[in-house]
Structures are given as C-alpha cells and as structure tokens.
Amino acid sequence: MVRPLRLAPFLAVAALAAASVVVPVLDRGLASAHEEAKRSLHDRLGGTPAITAVCDEFLARFGKDARFAQNAALAARLKAIDMGVLRGHLIAFVVKATGGPDAYTGRDMRTSHAGLKISEQEWTWSVEHLTAALDTFKVPAAEKAELLAAVGTLKADIVDQKSLYDRLGGHKAIEAVCDEFLARFGADTRFAKNEALAARLKAIDMDTLRYHLIAFVAKATGGPSAYTGRDMKSSHVGLRISEDEWTWSAEHLTAALDKFKVPAKEKAELLALVGTLKQDIVADGNATPAK
C-alpha cells in the first residue's frame, strides 16, 4: 500500500523559506518608498542645478512673450530691473520653496508684485510657460504636479484682485463705452448691405439692445450679473455676420475705448475677451439651422 504523503511539514518549511526571502524584500521596498517620500521636492526634482535649468527655460519663454508688454507697469519694472538679479532671486526662491537650502534674500511675493496689476490672464500665461519648462526637462508627473500646486498657493499674493469691470471704472464707464460703440455702429452705412442684419436692427427695440449689451459686458468683465438675454450664438443665428463686419465692429469698439482713454492693458484684455466670442457671431459659426 502506498502511504499518503505528509505534506504539512513540507508546506510549513516552504512557507518559512519563502518568508525568509519575501519579507526582507518587502521590508527593503517599503523602506525605499519611505525614504523616497522623505526626500524633499528639491532633491526629487534633481537639486539646484535642475531647478536652475527649469527657471532659465521659464525666463526665456516669459521674455519672448510679447503679450506681457501690454501691461505697462510690468513692462516698466522689467525694463528697470537687473535680469541677473531677478534670475538669482527666482532660483533661490524656488530652491527654498521646494525644501532646498534657504538662500533667498528677496522680498515676499505680495510686496514684490505690488503695483504690477498682474491679471488672471497673465497669471495663466506664466503658469503655461512654467509647465512647458517642466515638460522640456521631462519632470515626472508627480513632481510637476507638486511644484505647480506650490506655485498655485502664491496666486493670491501676485494677481491683482480687482476685476476687469472695476479696473475699467465700473458700470458708468462700461455704459459710456457701449453708448459710444452703438453710436459708431449705427452711423456705419456699410452694415446696411447685410439685409438680415439690417432687418433685425429695424425690428428690434434699440433701448432693449443697449440694455442687454451693457449688462452682457458688465457680466463678462466680472461685474454684477444682470444679463437676461440669449447667448451669443443664439442671438446671432441667421444674421450671416461676415469677417469684414466683425472687423468693423472690433474697430468701432477699439475707437470707443480709445475715446475714453482706457489704459492699454485693460483695453487689450477686453478686446481679447470679445475675441473669444467670434466663433459664435461670425457666419461660419452661426448659420441658419436647417428646417
């Protein structure tokens, strides 16, 4: 008779043997992960040389971006400052902020950006340049996200908290610009060639149009929201607005802003905001729906 194998002792020995190999490996893995977690972001990014490379790439991209020139206060500060000093402060600040050696001797972010009137849009452009710099050097996703989150905590100290609505002068100023725009628009006989537009303007109550325009601009620039009209795509359906008509309208708005001496920065910001509506207004984006 074949005697049954007694497997329990063998299994016990095998389990002990496996444990003697696996447990130390797991311990080493956990210890390695713990040690990695303990390393500062500064070290995980590659130390000061790596941070220097990212800062240099960011400054190169920032310096080539002509959009920042629209901010007169920022342009004047950059023209007056020693860029070598700015570079040194930037690198030292990032090194310190990521847990590296503390050698930063510059001012805090709120003080150093006071009076520069940095807008939300300018903040966004800056973050885009920093992101591109990190991507250039293939910074891993975890470290990239951690650094961008750290930078994000500085936003309240850097961005001008006043809305475009307030910087333009509030409701009265927007009302004056809209009235000037409507006067110029109404006196321009070129628009009469667009029969659909001419018919709509003839049928509409101009006071209602004026009210909706002012309310729309006030809301779009961050002011009190009282706009109850339709969205831009719906309100321009069937009007077949051409590229030329869009350009003429933009010229009238620019002239209205210039009449009231709206500063270049706010003027550019408002025109850029209006520009985002083009696809909903110009004919290719608002053809009459099929019946």
Rosetta blueprint (number, residue, H / E / L):
1 M L
2 V L
3 R L
4 P L
5 L L
6 R L
7 L H
8 A H
9 P H
10 F H
11 L H
12 A H
13 V H
14 A H
15 A H
16 L H
17 A H
18 A H
19 A H
20 S H
21 V H
22 V H
23 V H
24 P H
25 V H
26 L H
27 D H
28 R H
29 G H
30 L H
31 A H
32 S H
33 A H
34 H H
35 E H
36 E H
37 A H
38 K H
39 R L
40 S L
41 L H
42 H H
43 D H
44 R H
45 L H
46 G L
47 G H
48 T H
49 P H
50 A H
51 I H
52 T H
53 A H
54 V H
55 C H
56 D H
57 E H
58 F H
59 L H
60 A H
61 R H
62 F H
63 G H
64 K H
65 D L
66 A H
67 R H
68 F H
69 A H
70 Q H
71 N L
72 A H
73 A H
74 L H
75 A H
76 A H
77 R H
78 L H
79 K H
80 A H
81 I L
82 D L
83 M H
84 G H
85 V H
86 L H
87 R H
88 G H
89 H H
90 L H
91 I H
92 A H
93 F H
94 V H
95 V H
96 K H
97 A H
98 T L
99 G L
100 G L
101 P L
102 D L
103 A L
104 Y L
105 T L
106 G L
107 R L
108 D L
109 M H
110 R H
111 T H
112 S H
113 H L
114 A L
115 G L
116 L L
117 K L
118 I E
119 S L
120 E H
121 Q H
122 E H
123 W H
124 T H
125 W H
126 S H
127 V H
128 E H
129 H H
130 L H
131 T H
132 A H
133 A H
134 L H
135 D H
136 T H
137 F L
138 K L
139 V L
140 P L
141 A H
142 A H
143 E H
144 K H
145 A H
146 E H
147 L H
148 L H
149 A H
150 A H
151 V H
152 G H
153 T L
154 L L
155 K H
156 A H
157 D H
158 I H
159 V E
160 D L
161 Q L
162 K L
163 S L
164 L H
165 Y H
166 D H
167 R H
168 L H
169 G L
170 G H
171 H H
172 K H
173 A H
174 I H
175 E H
176 A H
177 V H
178 C H
179 D H
180 E H
181 F H
182 L H
183 A H
184 R H
185 F H
186 G H
187 A H
188 D L
189 T H
190 R H
191 F H
192 A H
193 K H
194 N L
195 E H
196 A H
197 L H
198 A H
199 A H
200 R H
201 L H
202 K H
203 A H
204 I L
205 D L
206 M H
207 D H
208 T H
209 L H
210 R H
211 Y H
212 H H
213 L H
214 I H
215 A H
216 F H
217 V H
218 A H
219 K H
220 A H
221 T L
222 G L
223 G L
224 P L
225 S L
226 A L
227 Y L
228 T L
229 G L
230 R L
231 D L
232 M H
233 K H
234 S H
235 S H
236 H H
237 V L
238 G L
239 L L
240 R L
241 I E
242 S L
243 E H
244 D H
245 E H
246 W H
247 T H
248 W H
249 S H
250 A H
251 E H
252 H H
253 L H
254 T H
255 A H
256 A H
257 L H
258 D H
259 K H
260 F L
261 K L
262 V L
263 P L
264 A H
265 K H
266 E H
267 K H
268 A H
269 E H
270 L H
271 L H
272 A H
273 L H
274 V H
275 G H
276 T L
277 L L
278 K H
279 Q H
280 D H
281 I H
282 V E
283 A H
284 D H
285 G H
286 N L
287 A L
288 T L
289 P L
290 A L
291 K L
